């Protein structure tokens, strides 16, 4: 997956996307679809949204081939709002250096 641009990459978007891919590789298909749905809602570019959607469809196909029942999630069930996500950064002072933390 190629994110829209290096400047618009949200760490939380990357985390949800990677978690979804890991869950899919571990055959945790339901969790993978939930994670990718959240990542898709956070992605700002249309191309990125389409790519995540196609990956969700692939996971759903794998899930069906594994003999499990089909499931669908909508953004309301997952608690996803239409509002853009805000990322807040916080500076923390660390007294130790390197690996002493």
N, C-alpha and C positions, 0 to 999 in steps of 0.2 A: 504494500500500500504506500502510495506517495501522497504525503500531506500537501495541502494547498500551497503553502509557501513556508519557508523557514521562520518567517516573522509571525505567522499566525498559528503556529503549533502551540497548543495548550498542553502542558504536562498531564493534566487530567484526561484529556482526549486520548493522548498516547497510551496512558495507563489502561483506560477502558478497552481500547482497541487491542492492545497486547494481551490483556487478560482474556478477552474473547477468543483470540487466536489460540492461546494456551488451553483454555477450556475445550475448544474444539479438538485440539490434538489429543487431549485426554479423554475424548468422547463424552464430555459433559456438555452435550449439545444444548440443552435448555438454558444452562447458565451462559454458554457462549452467545446464544441469540440475544439474551437479555443484555449482556455486556456490549455487544455490537449495536444494539438498538440505542443504547445510551450514547455510545461513541458517535453514531450517525446523527443524533439530535444535537450534538455539540459541534460537529463539523460544519464549517461555514460555506465551503465551496460545493457547488452542484455536482462537479465531477467526483469529489470525495464522497459525497452522500451516495451517489450511484454505485461507486465501487464497494462501499461498505454494504449496501443493499444486496449487491450481487453475491458477496461473500456470505451474507445471512441466508440467501436462498440456497447456496451450496451446502451450508450446514444443515438447513432444513431437509434437503434431499438425503444427506447422510443419515440424519435422524430417522427418516422414514424407512430407509433401506435397512437400518438396524432393527426394524420391527417395532418401533415405538409409535405411539399415537402422535398425530400431528398436533402441534400447539401453536397458538398465536398470542402475541403480546401486543398491546397497544401502549402508546405513550402514557395514557392516563393510569394504566395498571402499574407502570414502572415509576410513576411519580415524576415524569418529565414535563417540564413546563415549556411554553413557547418562548420564554424570555431567554436572552443570551446569558451564558454562564459568566460569572465574574471570578477572576482568579486574584486572590489577595496574597501578596508576598510579604514576608515579615523578616526583618533583619534580626539575627540572633548573635550575641557576642559570645565567642568561645575563647576561654582562657588557655586551654591546652593547645598544643601544636600537633599536627600530623595524626598519628595513630594513638595518641595518648587519651583520646576522648573516651 
